[in-house]
Amino acid sequence: MIEKNNRMNLNFKELGEDNTYQGSLIILHGLFGMLDNWITLGKKFAQHYHIYLLDLRNHGRSEWDEEFSYEIMALDLYEFIRNQSISTPLFLLGHSMGGKVAMQFAADYAEAFDKLIVVDIAPRAYPVHHGTILEALNSIDLSTLTNRNQAEDVMTQYGLDIGTRQFLMKNLYRTEEGTFAWRMNLEVLTAKIEKVGEKLRYQQVIQKPTLFVGGGKSNYIQVIDYEEIKQIFPQSTIQIIEDAGHWVHAEKPEEFYEVVIEFLR
């Protein structure tokens, strides 16, 4: 655990402020994502819970910093909870990289939350597999870009499918000066990409109720991961949503919502 005051300014959005009596739910996006990815489902969850959608460091409208690790992002989350005076019951939901952040938070601050939902990621290490995406993004010359289509054309040349292109294009915006820029800190994410795949670091098993939700067509959570998941999270349940890929929540939103709500209740 990192023992220092981090003071990272995280951008966030609140939904369902009147539902604090049922608890608060913090939702964390994945790599190259932002809180906007969770607005639709966030509004559904806000019918029952006080929702906080966060932009993690170096993503969305949150601050940029050269330090980038799961321990430091877990500290970001801890300080956010403390600064916002969020009380229990508190539930955490994280997708992919956000799921790793949530798991690291659970390992470092076990008494600060009540339930954990991890979406399509396991605690094990993953090899770097975003090389093509990073190569495509870094090959886009923002200084000469005159329209968004030019950026998407470059992504297409690198073989990125339409879903991935649309997801990444949400990061591209026009500045007040009229030039294009990325919401994400592409330089740091490129330099620190190996840290995204790192194995969860923990000192003891995590006894809080935990739900792992995987996509049946995704290879992020595999049967061979079940034993390690149960070892680290003995109070965990693993639920696989068939016909869903890595973006389970976007591909099967109704099924995902029902699975999560049932677990939270």
Wavefront OBJ file of the C-alpha trace (Angstrom):
o trace
v 0.000 0.000 0.000
v 1.280 3.485 -0.844
v 1.521 5.611 2.278
v 1.313 9.185 1.073
v -1.123 11.955 0.289
v -1.747 11.751 -3.415
v -4.117 14.677 -4.034
v -5.068 13.587 -7.533
v -8.058 15.551 -8.837
v -10.442 12.996 -10.336
v -13.287 14.103 -12.576
v -16.581 12.500 -11.600
v -20.330 12.582 -12.125
v -23.028 11.849 -9.562
v -26.373 10.215 -10.289
v -29.219 9.247 -7.978
v -28.160 11.518 -5.126
v -31.507 10.893 -3.374
v -30.822 7.150 -3.080
v -28.067 7.302 -0.467
v -30.112 5.195 1.962
v -29.517 2.102 -0.187
v -25.808 2.791 -0.475
v -23.314 4.260 -2.914
v -21.931 2.564 -6.026
v -18.653 3.741 -7.548
v -18.078 2.683 -11.175
v -14.606 2.550 -12.752
v -14.018 2.356 -16.516
v -11.350 0.385 -18.380
v -8.200 1.305 -20.314
v -8.707 4.101 -22.892
v -12.187 4.627 -21.427
v -13.934 7.338 -19.429
v -16.936 7.771 -17.170
v -19.146 8.597 -20.172
v -18.972 4.905 -21.148
v -21.145 4.118 -18.100
v -23.757 6.898 -18.254
v -26.613 4.726 -19.533
v -26.154 1.899 -17.044
v -25.289 4.414 -14.336
v -28.733 5.980 -14.737
v -30.367 2.558 -14.295
v -28.362 1.806 -11.169
v -29.206 5.317 -9.924
v -32.822 4.230 -9.497
v -31.610 2.378 -6.403
v -28.157 3.702 -5.449
v -26.159 6.902 -5.212
v -23.840 6.553 -8.217
v -20.354 7.973 -8.673
v -18.879 7.629 -12.157
v -15.135 8.342 -12.120
v -12.484 9.184 -14.682
v -9.296 7.438 -13.545
v -5.990 9.330 -13.695
v -4.671 9.913 -17.233
v -8.173 9.280 -18.596
v -11.190 11.414 -19.474
v -11.168 14.804 -17.761
v -9.118 13.731 -14.755
v -5.616 15.002 -14.092
v -2.580 13.577 -15.867
v 0.457 12.271 -14.032
v 3.546 10.248 -14.953
v 2.960 7.907 -12.022
v 0.669 5.116 -13.162
v 0.125 1.886 -11.238
v -2.696 -0.013 -9.597
v -1.454 0.919 -6.136
v -1.500 4.626 -6.939
v -4.935 4.405 -8.607
v -6.275 2.541 -5.560
v -4.963 5.418 -3.457
v -6.678 7.879 -5.823
v -9.934 6.046 -5.144
v -9.381 5.951 -1.379
v -8.758 9.683 -1.259
v -11.749 10.367 -3.493
v -13.987 8.420 -1.092
v -12.528 10.288 1.871
v -12.764 13.720 0.230
v -16.385 13.146 -0.804
v -17.244 11.772 2.670
v -18.822 8.681 1.124
v -20.044 6.381 3.877
v -20.967 2.712 3.850
v -22.704 0.786 2.522
v -20.318 1.313 -0.375
v -20.099 -0.892 -3.442
v -17.365 -0.874 -6.095
v -17.715 -1.885 -9.738
v -14.803 -1.901 -12.155
v -14.427 -3.077 -15.747
v -11.132 -4.474 -17.070
v -8.414 -2.058 -15.895
v -11.018 -0.497 -13.603
v -11.660 -3.977 -12.235
v -7.975 -4.318 -11.405
v -8.095 -0.929 -9.661
v -11.119 -2.084 -7.659
v -9.370 -5.352 -6.714
v -6.247 -3.477 -5.632
v -8.410 -1.139 -3.562
v -10.038 -4.163 -1.940
v -6.601 -5.542 -1.092
v -5.272 -2.251 0.300
v -8.380 -0.807 1.990
v -10.467 -3.840 2.904
v -12.539 -2.031 5.540
v -13.524 0.875 3.283
v -16.203 -0.899 1.225
v -18.886 -3.586 1.450
v -19.187 -5.403 -1.886
v -17.081 -5.660 -5.033
v -18.040 -6.306 -8.679
v -15.215 -7.106 -11.110
v -16.116 -7.093 -14.807
v -14.230 -9.319 -17.261
v -10.805 -9.334 -15.657
v -9.010 -11.777 -13.346
v -6.352 -11.061 -10.685
v -3.632 -12.753 -12.763
v -1.036 -11.097 -14.975
v -1.849 -10.418 -18.642
v 0.656 -10.017 -21.475
v 0.685 -6.685 -23.301
v -1.907 -6.961 -26.057
v -2.753 -3.357 -26.933
v 0.202 -2.856 -29.238
v -1.805 -2.321 -32.415
v -4.122 0.177 -30.725
v -1.215 2.170 -29.327
v 0.618 2.077 -32.642
v -2.473 3.365 -34.426
v -3.122 6.145 -31.907
v 0.496 7.288 -31.889
v 0.593 7.396 -35.683
v -2.193 9.994 -35.777
v -0.592 13.428 -36.170
v -2.922 15.697 -34.200
v -1.097 18.818 -35.418
v -2.185 18.180 -39.018
v -5.605 16.687 -38.287
v -8.438 18.714 -39.807
v -11.390 16.404 -39.106
v -12.308 13.324 -37.086
v -12.685 11.101 -40.128
v -8.956 11.355 -40.826
v -8.188 9.904 -37.401
v -10.651 7.062 -37.878
v -9.161 6.328 -41.310
v -5.765 5.786 -39.685
v -7.306 3.380 -37.173
v -8.962 1.496 -40.025
v -5.591 1.140 -41.767
v -4.289 -0.590 -38.629
v -7.154 -3.094 -38.789
v -9.142 -1.836 -35.796
v -12.790 -2.913 -35.983
v -15.615 -0.392 -35.958
v -16.517 -0.984 -32.307
v -12.946 -0.357 -31.162
v -12.653 2.691 -33.412
v -15.837 4.241 -32.051
v -14.727 3.526 -28.476
v -11.330 5.177 -29.016
v -12.762 8.125 -30.965
v -14.663 9.229 -27.852
v -11.263 10.406 -26.579
v -10.714 12.804 -29.477
v -11.906 16.380 -28.986
v -11.331 19.902 -30.253
v -9.568 22.348 -27.970
v -10.637 25.984 -27.537
v -7.952 26.856 -30.088
v -9.621 24.591 -32.629
v -6.948 21.903 -32.694
v -7.480 18.247 -31.851
v -6.316 16.563 -28.643
v -6.774 13.312 -26.721
v -8.666 13.094 -23.453
v -6.305 10.295 -22.383
v -2.628 10.750 -21.609
v -1.416 8.759 -24.598
v 2.276 9.319 -23.836
v 2.072 7.860 -20.316
v -0.281 5.034 -21.289
v 2.138 4.039 -24.050
v 5.166 4.168 -21.758
v 3.449 2.357 -18.863
v 1.334 -0.154 -20.803
v 3.074 -3.131 -19.170
v 1.741 -2.009 -15.781
v -1.833 -2.439 -17.025
v -1.357 -6.200 -17.228
v 0.310 -6.632 -13.841
v -0.850 -9.255 -11.375
v -2.854 -8.166 -8.339
v -0.662 -7.524 -5.306
v -2.171 -8.510 -1.972
v -1.036 -9.455 1.523
v -4.027 -11.539 2.597
v -7.206 -12.976 1.154
v -10.106 -10.578 0.594
v -13.170 -11.699 2.531
v -15.738 -9.217 1.196
v -18.579 -10.512 -1.035
v -17.331 -10.296 -4.609
v -18.961 -10.885 -7.988
v -16.895 -11.614 -11.100
v -18.841 -11.068 -14.330
v -17.278 -12.387 -17.531
v -18.234 -12.512 -21.183
v -18.761 -15.931 -22.701
v -16.952 -14.869 -25.880
v -14.123 -13.139 -24.013
v -10.879 -14.804 -22.963
v -10.163 -12.432 -20.066
v -11.735 -14.726 -17.459
v -11.116 -18.403 -18.205
v -11.916 -21.594 -16.335
v -8.243 -21.858 -15.360
v -8.651 -18.535 -13.483
v -11.424 -19.833 -11.211
v -9.131 -21.473 -8.668
v -6.990 -18.370 -8.173
v -10.083 -16.152 -7.955
v -11.516 -18.382 -5.220
v -8.195 -18.425 -3.358
v -7.918 -14.640 -3.234
v -11.654 -13.917 -2.994
v -13.140 -16.860 -1.028
v -16.539 -15.104 -0.820
v -16.757 -14.694 -4.585
v -19.248 -15.769 -7.237
v -18.354 -16.069 -10.914
v -21.087 -15.335 -13.454
v -20.517 -15.699 -17.197
v -22.894 -13.920 -19.586
v -23.101 -15.903 -22.804
v -22.768 -14.264 -26.233
v -20.960 -11.283 -24.687
v -17.386 -10.211 -25.344
v -15.037 -8.093 -23.243
v -17.447 -5.133 -23.117
v -20.073 -7.241 -21.358
v -22.004 -4.272 -20.009
v -22.307 -2.657 -23.444
v -23.127 -5.829 -25.390
v -25.616 -7.336 -22.923
v -26.739 -4.390 -20.758
v -30.015 -5.918 -19.536
v -28.460 -9.228 -18.507
v -25.527 -7.414 -16.921
v -27.799 -5.083 -14.968
v -29.906 -7.935 -13.596
v -26.854 -9.928 -12.509
v -25.343 -6.952 -10.688
v -28.575 -5.804 -9.049
v -29.293 -9.292 -7.757
v -25.809 -9.434 -6.218
v -26.098 -5.994 -4.614
v -29.471 -6.791 -3.088
l 1 2 3 4 5 6 7 8 9 10 11 12 13 14 15 16 17 18 19 20 21 22 23 24 25 26 27 28 29 30 31 32 33 34 35 36 37 38 39 40 41 42 43 44 45 46 47 48 49 50 51 52 53 54 55 56 57 58 59 60 61 62 63 64 65 66 67 68 69 70 71 72 73 74 75 76 77 78 79 80 81 82 83 84 85 86 87 88 89 90 91 92 93 94 95 96 97 98 99 100 101 102 103 104 105 106 107 108 109 110 111 112 113 114 115 116 117 118 119 120 121 122 123 124 125 126 127 128 129 130 131 132 133 134 135 136 137 138 139 140 141 142 143 144 145 146 147 148 149 150 151 152 153 154 155 156 157 158 159 160 161 162 163 164 165 166 167 168 169 170 171 172 173 174 175 176 177 178 179 180 181 182 183 184 185 186 187 188 189 190 191 192 193 194 195 196 197 198 199 200 201 202 203 204 205 206 207 208 209 210 211 212 213 214 215 216 217 218 219 220 221 222 223 224 225 226 227 228 229 230 231 232 233 234 235 236 237 238 239 240 241 242 243 244 245 246 247 248 249 250 251 252 253 254 255 256 257 258 259 260 261 262 263 264 265
